[in-house]
Amino acid sequence: MILRNALPLFLECMRRWEKRPKPAQFEAEYAIPMREVVGDFFDDFYSALTDVDREFGWARYREHALGLDAEREQRRLELQLQGVEGLLETKLSGELFLLGTFATMDGYARFDRGTHRVFVGVDESYANGRYVDILMAHELTHAARESQPTVWEGFGLSVNMTQDEFTDSQPVIEHLAGEGFSCFVSETLNPGQPAHFYAYQDEKSFELIRQNAAAIDEVVHKTIRNPDLPYYSLYDLRRYRGPLPSYSHYVWAWQWIKSLCAKQYAGSPRAMLSVSSQEWVDSALEFRLSHAL
């Protein structure tokens, strides 16, 4: 993958911006120069600066941001890339972007025709940055699995789908498999962290998931069985009984894939990489998070 490190410009601006910049200054000094790197990503982005100022205070956010080191963050990402490629025995293609996004985005792997643009916002501050290593591995694992033609051929789909086609046609079971596999690989490469780190949770939300695991089982199984329910309906918390946090089904998917890997693939993530999740439907319907946690 081609790595594009945009942190030097971000840090240069943050050193200069002792107070939150005016919109015109932000556009001239950051948004427009960044177009060469990420296109119009930062156009109409100024409200993010207002939000971070209101939530954290500009001085506090700026202090955190200036604690970043562009070379160190690049080495972290390179190590996670090496880890994913080594564990899965595959070479990733596409582009990697190291960004400062004013605490609006942690990570996103954008699929398009079998390749990816992976964006990592390293200025997020959760757990003093320990979460970033897990996040990097998670997004890179999406790029690894989603670029395998056999993952999609099992559903009659092509790896050469556009981003819109990918979003519109992703099967429920592959959404669960992809998120679960990414959580599993990030844990494998970054062991020893609190369990909630691996699935976009904190201690409190993870405990809610543990207490309401049966409600997640119910919704996930219903969604797999019903072809009229799209994968994104799993994010709709109104479907679940009891209080549950966002991304609850990621915990379900992570624990399912861990169990499946141990039972059918001798604990080897590499052996699962290219397998169509169509083969895993029965396993998913048998799995109970309420029994695993």
N, C-alpha and C positions, 0 to 999 in steps of 0.2 A: 504494500500500500504506500501511496505517496503521502507523506506527513507535511502538513502546512501549519506552522506554528505562528499564530497571530498574536501571541501574548506580548512580544516586545512593544508593539504599538499600543496595546491596552495599558501596559504598565507605564509607558511614556506619558500617555494621557492622564492616568491617575496621579502620577507625580505632579503634573501641572495643575490638575483640578483640585485645589485645596477646598473649594466649595463646589457644589453641584453646578456643572456648566449650564449655560443658557442653551436653548434648543439649537440656535444657529451655530454656536460653537461646537456642540456635540456633532452636528451634521458635518461641519467643515473638517473637524479634526479627527473624527472617528468613523462615522457612518459612510461618508464618501470614500475615504481611503480604503475601507474594508470591502468596498464593492469589487475590488480586484481579487479578493480572496473568496468571499462568500456571496457575491452578487448583491441583491437588494435585502439581504437578511436583516440589516440594521436600519433600513429605511422605516420611517414611522415607528421608531423604537423608543422614542424619548420618554414615554410614560413609564418605562421600566426603571429609569433613573429616579423618577418621582416616587415610584413604589418602594424602591430600596431605601431611599432617603426617609420615607415615612416609617417603614418597618424597622430599620436598623439604626438610622441616623447616618448621614453621609460620612461623618468623621470616623465612625466605627467601621463602616463598610470599607472606606478607603484604607484604613489601617490594616484590615484583613487582606485586602487586595494587594497592597504593597508588600505583604509578606510572601507573596508568590515569587518564584524564580522561574523564568521561562525555560532555561536549560534543564533545571531539575524536573519540571513538569513534563518536558519532552522525554527525558530519560525514563520517567515512570510509565509513560504511554508506550514507549518502545519496549520496555520490559514486559508489559502486559500483552503487547502484540506478539512478542517472541514466545510468551507463555502459551497463548491461545494457539498459535501456529504449531508449536512443539507438541502440545498435548493432543491436538486434533490431527496432527500430521498433514497439514494443508497450508497452502500459501494464499493469503487474502489479497484481493485486488480492490482498487478503488482509492478513495482519498480519506485522510484523517485530518480533522481540524481541531486544534487547540485554541480555545476562545475564552475571552472574558465576556460574559453575557449579563452582568449586573444582577446575578443571582436569580435569573429567570429560567435557566435551563441547566439540567445536569448532563443528560446525554440523549442522543437520538441517532439511530442508524437508518438512513433513508435508502430504501431499496429502489433500484431502477434498472431493469433489463439485466438482472443477474449480478450487478455490481452495486457498490454502496458508497455513500458519502457519510462518514461517521463524525458527528459533532460532539465535542466534549467541552462543557462549560466548567472549567476548573476553579472558578471563583466561588462556587458554592461552599458553604462552611460547615456542613453537617459533620459532626464528630471530628472536627478539626482536620478534615481532609482524609481521614482513613477510609471513608466511604468511596472516595474517588477511584482508588485502585479497583474496587469491586465493580464500580460503574463502568470503568474502561473495559474490563474483561467481559462484562455483560453485553455491552454494545458490540464489541468485536466478535463475540460468539454469534450474535444475530447475523453479522456479515458472513461468518463462516458457514452456518447452516443454510441460510436463505439463498446462498449462491450455488448450492448443490442441485443439479438438474433433477436427480431422482427424488428429491423431497417433493417436488411439484408434479412430476410425471405420474405418480400414484393417484393423483386427483384429476388427471387429464389436463393439467395446466403446464405452461412453459416457463422456464426460468427467464426467458426473454420478455416477461411481462413488463409493462410500464408501471410506474409508481401508482397511478390511478387504478390500473387493473389489479395490481397486488392488493391494494387497500379494499377494493370492491369484492374480490373473489377469495380472499384468504379463508380456508376452512376453519371452523371452530377448533377442531382437534389439532390443527397445525399451529394455531395461535397459542393454545395451551402448551403444546410441545416446544414451540420456539421460546416462549418465556420461561418455561420450566428448565429447559436445557441451558439457557443463558444464565439463570440463577445457579444451577448446578455447577457449571464450569467456573463461574466466578468464585464460588465457594471452594472448589477444588484447587484453584490457583492461588487463592488468598484465604487459607484456612485460619481458624482460631479467632475469628471475629464473632461478635454477638449474632445469634441466628437472625434477628430481624434485619440486620444490614443487607442480607442477601436477597431480600424480597421487598424492598422499598417500604419498610415499616420502621417504627420505633418501638420501644419496650411496651408502651401502653397499647398501641394498636395491635401488636403481635399477641398480646394477652387476650384482647377482644376476639381475635381470630381463633385462638385456642378454645375460648369459651363457646364460640358459635360455629365451630367447624362443621357440624352436621348441616347447618343452613347453607354453607358453601357447597358441601357435597350435593345437596338437593338441586341447587341452581345450576351447577356445572353439569351434572348428569342430564338434567332436563335440556340444557342448551346443546349438548352433544347429540341427543336423540332427536331434537326437533330441527329439521332442515330449514324452517322458516325463521329461526332465530340466528341473527348474525353474531360473529365473535364479539363485536363491540358492545353487545347487550350485556356481556359479563361485567362491564364497568358500571352498569346502572345499579346503584346500591338500593334502589327502591324494590328490586326483585328479591332481596334477601330478607329472611326473617331475623330480627334482632339487630342490634347496633353493630355495624361493621365498617371498617375504614376503606378508603380507596385502595385498589390493587389487591384486595383480599384474595382474588383467584390466582394471583402470582404465587402465593404461599402454597395453595393447592397444587398448582402446576409443578413447582419446584420439588415438593415432597413426592409427588407422583413419579416424576422423572428419576429422582434418586432411587426410589423403590424399583422401578422398571429396570434401571441400569444394573442394579445389584442382582435382580432375579434372572434377567434374560441376556445380559451382556457382560457378565463377569466383572462388573464395576468399571467397564471401559467406556468413557465418553466417546472415544474415537470410533468405537464400533457402532455407535448410534448416529453419528454425524449425518450420514447420507440416507438413512432409512426413512421411507415415507411414513408419516404418522398415521396414515390410513391403516397400517398394520397394528397400531396400538389402541384402536378404539375399544376393543374388549377389555384390555388392561385398564384403560381410563374409567370405564363403567364399573369395574370391580373395585377400583381404589376408593378408600374412604380416608379423607383427611382426619376425620374424627377418631379413627383408629391409629393414625400415624403420629399425632402430636401428643 
